[in-house]
Amino acid sequence: MNEPPPPRPSAERRAAQAVDALRHGWPIVFGAGTAGALTLLPVETAIASGATSARLLISAARAATLKLANQREAAVPHAPVLIRGGEPFTLADATPIADPALDLANPLKGPFRAEPLAWEATARAAMELARIAGILPAFMVDPADAGEAHPVEAGDLAAYGEAARLRIVTRARLPIAASETCEIVAFRSPADTREHVALVIGRQSGERAPLVRLHSECLTGDILGSLKCDCGPQLDAALHAMAQEAERGGWGILLYLRQEGRGIGLVNKLRAYRLQDQGFDTVEANQRLGLPDEARDFPTAARMLDLLGAGAIRLLTNNPAKVDALAAAGITVAERVAHQLPENPHNARYLATKRDRSGHLLT
């Protein structure tokens, strides 16, 4: 008697498994079992050392760096680009094409030809999966000897990113240096391995809008005291501002979001630092990596506030995009509270770039 086939994984599970596969260096396949199936092997993490491919999928920004932007197929801003070389690519060939940090050691690449891309939605999904996985957005296309591929579909990303699945898993009292009246609240989603937390400072009250800070994780600034950014001082200043608010009978919420490097991940952020040392600003460095300069998940922050019963807030930020993003997700920002700290010689250009290129306000 034939047993029924196992149930097909959900879209959310397929996306999560695809992200895990990319981190481990395994290939993924779109349209598995169909005539149009497409297999992509991540260049950075690939463990199939003998894999070869006639084509590579790279970002538009990387294509511009490789002087392909004058070719019609590579001239569309921000669209993934499909390239072919004179000979099949090995992983040794593909790695310096994918990683801009290797440009100085490998200045001559090509010649390459950009080809028509008939599966742009799939390509964009692959690039987003790479960003979520924290790896470089570059793939070998339909490689030989790549190993077993993990199935995924372009539409699976919508299910993976659903902030609505986020829930509170536990909470506990946590006295801190700024205030002894604090509670830490942990959040988890079945779609994501990252665990976000909120620190509620003071006595929660529905009568008064809390002072809120959205703080994205910054290992270098928050923990190591990096002078390249202002994240650590902003975090400390926010905690003390909320403690003062609590002393006046109000309350505050610090959302600590696990989205390092504005959503590109720790390793890619450090790659961007290396490019900054070569003279690029923060936006240019991300672009050369083929990554967005802003990839944070603000709907997750809105969901956390909703679960905490904070539908109206006073937001501590100089970034109007945060105000707009929370408002779009249903949170009322009753007031934007300026959050300005002095610069230092190491972060002056970083702060100027936030002001001039990312729209941050001075007051």
C-alpha positions in Angstrom: 0.0 0.0 0.0 1.4 3.3 -1.1 1.8 5.9 1.7 0.7 9.5 1.0 3.5 11.9 0.3 4.6 14.1 3.2 2.9 17.5 3.4 4.5 20.3 1.4 6.3 22.8 3.7 4.6 26.1 4.2 5.9 29.2 2.4 7.2 30.5 5.7 9.1 27.3 6.4 10.5 27.2 2.8 11.8 30.7 3.1 13.4 30.0 6.5 15.0 26.9 5.2 16.3 28.8 2.1 18.0 31.4 4.4 19.6 28.6 6.4 20.7 26.9 3.2 22.4 30.1 2.0 24.2 30.6 5.3 25.5 27.0 5.0 26.6 27.4 1.4 24.0 25.1 -0.1 22.1 25.9 -3.4 18.5 26.9 -3.6 16.1 26.1 -6.4 13.1 28.1 -7.6 10.3 26.2 -9.4 11.6 22.8 -8.3 10.2 19.9 -10.4 9.2 22.1 -13.3 10.8 22.6 -16.7 11.8 26.2 -15.7 13.5 25.2 -12.5 16.3 27.6 -11.6 19.2 26.7 -9.2 21.3 29.4 -7.5 24.5 28.8 -5.5 25.7 31.6 -3.1 29.2 32.6 -4.2 30.3 33.7 -0.7 29.4 30.6 1.3 29.4 27.8 -1.3 30.9 24.5 -0.1 30.7 22.9 -3.5 34.3 23.8 -4.3 34.1 22.1 -7.7 31.0 24.0 -8.9 31.1 25.8 -12.2 28.6 28.0 -14.0 28.3 29.8 -17.3 26.5 32.8 -15.6 26.5 34.8 -12.5 23.7 36.9 -10.9 25.0 40.1 -9.2 23.5 43.4 -8.0 23.2 46.4 -10.3 25.6 48.3 -8.0 28.2 45.6 -8.4 27.6 45.6 -12.2 28.3 49.4 -12.2 31.5 48.9 -10.3 32.5 46.3 -13.0 31.9 48.9 -15.7 28.8 47.1 -17.1 26.3 49.8 -16.5 26.7 51.1 -20.1 25.4 47.8 -21.4 21.6 47.9 -21.9 20.9 44.8 -19.8 22.7 46.2 -16.8 21.6 49.8 -17.1 18.3 49.5 -15.0 19.0 51.0 -11.5 18.8 48.5 -8.6 17.7 45.6 -10.9 19.7 42.4 -10.5 22.1 41.7 -13.4 22.9 38.5 -15.2 26.4 38.2 -16.6 28.4 35.8 -18.7 32.1 35.5 -19.1 34.3 34.2 -21.8 34.8 30.9 -19.9 32.7 29.2 -17.3 33.1 30.6 -13.8 34.7 28.6 -11.0 34.2 29.7 -7.4 37.8 31.1 -7.5 36.7 33.2 -10.4 33.4 34.3 -8.9 34.6 35.3 -5.5 36.5 38.5 -6.5 33.5 39.4 -8.7 31.2 39.1 -5.7 33.3 40.8 -3.1 34.3 44.5 -3.6 36.7 44.3 -0.7 38.9 42.2 -3.0 39.0 44.8 -5.8 42.4 46.2 -4.9 44.0 42.8 -5.0 42.1 41.8 -8.1 41.7 44.9 -10.2 41.2 43.3 -13.6 38.1 41.3 -14.2 36.2 40.3 -17.3 35.4 40.9 -20.0 31.7 40.2 -19.2 28.5 40.6 -21.1 25.2 41.5 -19.4 22.4 39.3 -20.6 18.6 39.6 -20.6 17.0 38.6 -17.3 13.7 36.9 -17.9 13.1 36.0 -14.2 13.6 39.3 -12.5 11.1 38.6 -9.7 13.0 35.4 -8.8 16.3 37.3 -9.0 15.0 40.0 -6.6 13.8 37.3 -4.2 17.2 35.7 -4.3 18.9 39.0 -3.5 16.6 39.6 -0.6 17.2 36.1 0.8 20.9 36.8 0.6 20.5 40.0 2.5 18.4 38.2 5.2 21.1 35.5 5.4 23.8 38.3 5.8 25.8 37.2 2.8 27.0 38.9 -0.4 24.2 39.2 -3.1 25.9 37.1 -5.8 25.0 33.7 -7.2 26.2 31.1 -9.6 23.3 30.3 -12.0 22.4 26.7 -12.7 25.8 25.5 -11.6 27.2 22.1 -12.3 28.2 19.9 -9.3 26.6 22.2 -6.8 24.9 19.5 -4.7 21.2 19.1 -3.6 19.2 22.3 -3.8 16.6 23.5 -1.3 13.3 24.5 -2.9 11.9 28.0 -2.4 9.5 30.3 -4.3 9.7 34.0 -4.9 6.4 34.5 -3.1 7.6 32.8 0.0 9.3 36.0 1.2 6.0 37.6 2.0 5.2 34.9 4.6 8.7 35.0 6.0 8.5 38.7 6.8 5.1 38.8 8.5 5.5 40.9 11.6 2.0 39.8 12.6 3.4 36.5 13.8 5.6 38.2 16.4 4.5 37.5 20.0 5.7 38.1 23.5 7.4 35.0 25.0 8.5 36.2 28.4 9.1 39.3 30.5 11.0 40.0 33.8 12.0 42.8 36.1 15.5 44.2 35.1 16.9 47.1 37.1 19.6 49.0 35.1 22.1 51.7 35.9 19.8 54.4 34.5 16.7 53.3 36.4 15.8 50.5 38.8 12.1 50.5 37.7 12.4 48.5 34.4 10.9 45.5 32.8 12.5 43.6 29.9 10.1 42.0 27.4 11.3 39.3 24.9 9.6 38.8 21.5 9.9 35.9 19.0 8.4 35.0 15.6 8.3 31.5 14.1 9.5 33.1 10.9 12.8 34.4 12.2 15.6 33.3 14.5 16.2 36.8 15.8 14.8 37.6 19.2 14.0 41.3 19.8 13.5 42.9 23.2 11.9 45.9 24.7 12.9 47.6 27.9 9.9 49.3 29.6 11.2 52.1 31.9 8.8 53.4 34.6 5.2 52.5 35.3 3.3 51.8 32.2 0.3 54.1 31.9 -2.4 54.4 29.2 -2.9 58.1 30.1 0.4 59.3 28.8 2.2 58.5 25.6 5.6 56.9 26.3 8.9 58.2 25.2 10.1 55.6 22.7 13.5 54.9 21.0 13.9 52.4 18.2 17.4 51.2 18.5 18.9 48.8 16.0 21.5 46.4 17.4 25.1 47.7 17.0 27.7 45.4 18.4 30.6 47.7 17.6 28.9 50.8 19.0 26.8 49.5 21.9 29.3 46.9 23.3 32.8 47.8 22.0 32.4 51.6 22.2 33.2 52.3 18.5 33.8 55.9 17.6 32.8 55.3 13.9 29.1 55.8 14.7 26.9 57.4 17.4 25.0 54.3 18.4 26.4 53.7 21.8 26.0 57.3 23.0 22.5 57.4 21.5 21.6 54.2 23.5 22.9 55.6 26.7 21.2 59.0 26.2 17.9 57.4 25.4 18.0 55.3 28.6 18.7 58.3 30.7 16.0 60.4 28.9 13.4 57.7 29.6 14.6 57.4 33.2 14.0 61.1 33.7 10.6 60.7 32.0 9.8 58.0 34.6 10.8 60.3 37.5 8.3 62.9 36.2 5.5 60.3 36.3 5.8 59.2 32.6 7.3 56.1 31.1 9.5 55.0 28.2 10.1 52.1 25.9 13.4 51.2 24.3 13.0 48.7 21.4 16.2 46.8 20.9 15.9 45.4 17.4 18.2 42.6 16.1 19.0 44.2 12.7 22.6 45.0 12.8 24.0 47.4 10.2 20.6 48.9 9.3 19.5 45.4 8.3 22.5 44.1 6.3 24.1 42.1 9.1 27.3 42.3 11.1 29.7 40.8 8.6 28.4 43.0 5.8 28.6 46.0 8.0 32.2 45.3 8.7 32.8 44.9 4.9 31.2 48.4 4.6 33.7 49.7 7.2 36.5 48.4 5.1 35.2 50.2 2.1 34.8 53.4 4.2 38.5 53.1 5.0 39.1 53.3 1.2 37.3 56.6 1.0 33.6 55.7 0.5 30.8 57.1 2.7 28.3 54.8 4.4 25.8 54.9 1.5 28.4 54.4 -1.2 29.9 51.5 0.7 26.6 49.6 1.0 25.9 50.3 -2.7 29.3 48.8 -3.7 28.4 45.7 -1.7 25.1 45.5 -3.7 23.1 46.1 -0.5 20.5 48.7 0.4 21.6 51.5 2.7 18.4 51.1 4.7 16.9 47.6 5.2 15.5 47.8 8.7 12.1 46.2 9.5 10.0 48.9 11.0 6.7 46.9 10.9 8.3 44.6 13.5 8.9 47.6 15.8 5.3 48.7 15.3 4.1 45.2 16.1 6.2 45.2 19.3 4.6 48.6 20.4 1.2 47.3 19.6 1.8 44.2 21.8 2.9 46.5 24.6 -0.3 48.6 24.3 1.5 51.7 23.0 -0.6 52.8 20.1 0.5 56.5 20.5 4.0 57.4 21.3 6.6 60.3 21.5 9.4 59.1 19.3 13.0 59.9 20.2 14.7 60.3 16.8 16.2 62.6 14.2 15.1 60.3 11.3 11.8 61.3 9.7 11.7 57.9 7.9 11.1 56.2 11.3 8.1 58.5 12.0 6.7 57.8 8.5 7.3 54.0 8.8 5.6 53.7 12.2 2.7 55.9 11.1 2.2 53.6 8.0 2.1 50.6 10.3 -0.6 52.1 12.5 1.3 53.7 15.3 0.5 57.4 16.1 3.6 59.5 16.6 2.2 62.3 18.7 5.6 64.0 18.9 9.1 63.7 17.4 11.7 64.4 20.1 15.1 65.5 18.8 18.0 63.3 19.7 21.3 65.1 19.0 24.8 64.2 20.4 28.2 65.8 19.7 30.3 64.3 16.9 33.9 63.1 17.1 36.7 63.1 14.5 35.9 59.4 13.6 32.2 59.8 13.0 31.9 63.3 11.6 31.6 62.1 8.0 29.1 59.4 9.1 26.9 61.9 10.7 27.1 64.3 7.8 26.1 61.4 5.4 23.1 60.6 7.6 22.1 64.3 7.4 22.9 65.0 3.7 22.0 61.6 2.1 19.6 59.9 4.5 17.5 62.9 5.5 18.3 63.0 9.2 17.4 66.3 10.9 19.7 68.3 13.1 17.0 69.2 15.6 
